[in-house]
Amino acid sequence: MKIETITIKAQLLLQIESKQEWIDKIPRHLPKKKYESEKFLWIDKNGNQFERGLDFQIAEEENLYPCRIYRVQTISSAYQR
């Protein structure tokens, strides 16, 4: 399977510097979702997505922080309808 690099539009919500900061701050510092299916992406410094606790642990071991958390822009929000 070929891995592609893609570009998406998203709003940076928060950046965390370590697994401990993830434990201390999340979910308290994240904004509420605007609607149920809204997507937040958690991305390491190499562009890989965080999905579960093991990802945060490996990111710390491999020096892959910071983790940036983005709100993905939808078409309707881009065109304000």
Buried (B, 14 or more C-beta within 10 A) or exposed (E): EEEEEEEEEBEEBBEBEBBEBBEEEBEEEEEEEEEEEEEBBBBBEEEBEBEEEEBBEBBBEEEBBBBBBBBEEBEEBEEEE
